[in-house]
Amino acid sequence: MSTELRGRRIALIGGAGFIGHNLALELARQGAKVDVIDSLQVNNLLTFSAKMPDLVNRELYLRIIHQRLDLLHEAGIPLHVQDARDYHALGKLLNQQIKPQVIVHLAAVAHAGHSNKDPYSTFDHSLRTLENALDCARDSIEQFIFLSSSMVYGNFKADEVDEEHPLEPIGIYGALKVAGEKLVIAYHQVFDLPYTIIRPSALYGPRCVSRRVGQIFIESALSGSTLRVDGDGSERLDFTYVDDLVDGICLAIRHPAARNQIFNMTYGGSRSIQELVEIVRQHFPRVEVQRVPRDALMPFRGTLSTRKVVAQLGYAPTHPLEAGFAKYVEWYRALVGEPSATAEVQA
Ligand SMILES: NC(=O)c1ccc[n+]([C@@H]2O[C@H](COP(=O)([O-])OP(=O)(O)OC[C@H]3O[C@@H](n4cnc5c(N)ncnc54)[C@H](O)[C@@H]3O)[C@@H](O)[C@H]2O)c1
């Protein structure tokens, strides 16, 4: 038996980010009453509004973020510009104004490399915001959903890992995700707060500004630059098109079977970076490749088993990398095809 999304009050903390705004739009499309809470400060409008010398593609990313905000506005989704590190303001907003039944916590410094460079602010935006949200939610919320990560596992001990794989993170990002999961479970133990923990990996798709590998490859190809491949290209990631994850989160909200569970939520089949290069070549035949040393703090990953989420929630991702990447390239071409933007793309 599943719950209807129609009319459900759902607050997305960090909901103006890449995953969050895509999720907000789909939830609203299915009739939910969605509110977005976001400070717009991290990897968002205010980051790219600052004229920092090392910001790549600043104008382009500002355009992408404005697209997100316009889409939210057109869908009638309220955006509350609020820093979730402020416990009292967040509590007032959630408990007196929005009164959600479900909270999805997405706020974070969502980038392993940035987290290792700036642990202090990563702790603040990822764990402080989470604890604030849990504490504001503990008496009234029907389901608290936390976006964790495949980085909780550290180096995968097998080609495919399920949710029982040991948690041995490497670096600040993964460590804070493990801490976040434990905190969510503790709020369930102490306050009976129902939760769902979701472990996604290697997302890609429209309106991302995080400069993960797929995005950088497309931008390099568009600007005629070489693709910089970390290591020998044999490294594998479970690339997941954002719409598949969004569908999975919607299922997790609808199905009671998702309560108090942890789910891997990816495409469910890893692909090597070299395979990604070949897919990029199908769209940009002339691209050349340059090998660069890989970041030693990135764990070696692979496939996340999706058996549990498929069996319990009926999760059914529909985008193998070829299909998802074709959509992503098409979206990028349309974006930079506009004359004002073509010159902006840098690798
Ligand atoms: N994108 C991926 O590949 C991926 C993979 C695994 C897990 N995740 C997790 O999913 C979540 C969302 O990721 P994303 O890719 O959408 O990231 P994102 O950077 O696009 O979005 C994060 C959002 O959180 C907001 N935020 C940060 N600190 C805040 C604060 N103090 N108050 C209010 N808002 C704040 C930011 O402004 C931003 O809009 C993160 O928790 C991330 O760790 C992402």
PDBQT file of the ligand as one rigid body, heavy atoms in Angstrom, charges set to zero:
ROOT
HETATM    1  N1  LIG A 401      25.226  15.156  -6.550  1.00  0.00    +0.000 N 
HETATM    2  C1  LIG A 401      25.712  13.946  -6.227  1.00  0.00    +0.000 C 
HETATM    3  O1  LIG A 401      26.342  13.257  -7.061  1.00  0.00    +0.000 OA
HETATM    4  C2  LIG A 401      25.481  13.387  -4.840  1.00  0.00    +0.000 A 
HETATM    5  C3  LIG A 401      25.871  12.076  -4.569  1.00  0.00    +0.000 A 
HETATM    6  C4  LIG A 401      25.663  11.551  -3.308  1.00  0.00    +0.000 A 
HETATM    7  C5  LIG A 401      25.073  12.327  -2.330  1.00  0.00    +0.000 A 
HETATM    8  N2  LIG A 401      24.716  13.601  -2.592  1.00  0.00    +0.000 N 
HETATM    9  C6  LIG A 401      24.111  14.404  -1.513  1.00  0.00    +0.000 C 
HETATM   10  O2  LIG A 401      22.858  14.913  -1.935  1.00  0.00    +0.000 OA
HETATM   11  C7  LIG A 401      22.632  16.206  -1.349  1.00  0.00    +0.000 C 
HETATM   12  C8  LIG A 401      22.334  17.240  -2.440  1.00  0.00    +0.000 C 
HETATM   13  O3  LIG A 401      23.426  17.283  -3.353  1.00  0.00    +0.000 OA
HETATM   14  P1  LIG A 401      23.440  18.268  -4.589  1.00  0.00    +0.000 P 
HETATM   15  O4  LIG A 401      24.268  17.640  -5.635  1.00  0.00    +0.000 OA
HETATM   16  O5  LIG A 401      22.067  18.719  -4.912  1.00  0.00    +0.000 OA
HETATM   17  O6  LIG A 401      24.269  19.484  -3.963  1.00  0.00    +0.000 OA
HETATM   18  P2  LIG A 401      24.163  21.059  -4.234  1.00  0.00    +0.000 P 
HETATM   19  O7  LIG A 401      25.453  21.655  -3.811  1.00  0.00    +0.000 OA
HETATM   20  O8  LIG A 401      23.709  21.314  -5.623  1.00  0.00    +0.000 OA
HETATM   21  O9  LIG A 401      22.982  21.511  -3.253  1.00  0.00    +0.000 OA
HETATM   22  C9  LIG A 401      23.166  21.712  -1.875  1.00  0.00    +0.000 C 
HETATM   23  C10 LIG A 401      22.268  22.872  -1.473  1.00  0.00    +0.000 C 
HETATM   24  O10 LIG A 401      22.314  23.011  -0.057  1.00  0.00    +0.000 OA
HETATM   25  C11 LIG A 401      22.259  24.393   0.230  1.00  0.00    +0.000 C 
HETATM   26  N3  LIG A 401      22.843  24.632   1.548  1.00  0.00    +0.000 N 
HETATM   27  C12 LIG A 401      24.099  24.356   1.976  1.00  0.00    +0.000 A 
HETATM   28  N4  LIG A 401      24.284  24.804   3.222  1.00  0.00    +0.000 NA
HETATM   29  C13 LIG A 401      23.109  25.360   3.606  1.00  0.00    +0.000 A 
HETATM   30  C14 LIG A 401      22.685  26.008   4.782  1.00  0.00    +0.000 A 
HETATM   31  N5  LIG A 401      23.531  26.224   5.794  1.00  0.00    +0.000 N 
HETATM   32  N6  LIG A 401      21.401  26.442   4.852  1.00  0.00    +0.000 NA
HETATM   33  C15 LIG A 401      20.550  26.266   3.812  1.00  0.00    +0.000 A 
HETATM   34  N7  LIG A 401      20.911  25.685   2.641  1.00  0.00    +0.000 NA
HETATM   35  C16 LIG A 401      22.185  25.237   2.549  1.00  0.00    +0.000 A 
HETATM   36  C17 LIG A 401      23.089  25.043  -0.860  1.00  0.00    +0.000 C 
HETATM   37  O11 LIG A 401      22.812  26.426  -1.002  1.00  0.00    +0.000 OA
HETATM   38  C18 LIG A 401      22.705  24.202  -2.073  1.00  0.00    +0.000 C 
HETATM   39  O12 LIG A 401      21.637  24.793  -2.785  1.00  0.00    +0.000 OA
HETATM   40  C19 LIG A 401      23.896  16.527  -0.544  1.00  0.00    +0.000 C 
HETATM   41  O13 LIG A 401      23.684  16.209   0.797  1.00  0.00    +0.000 OA
HETATM   42  C20 LIG A 401      24.937  15.618  -1.151  1.00  0.00    +0.000 C 
HETATM   43  O14 LIG A 401      25.959  15.333  -0.240  1.00  0.00    +0.000 OA
HETATM   44  C21 LIG A 401      24.897  14.159  -3.829  1.00  0.00    +0.000 A 
ENDROOT
TORSDOF 0
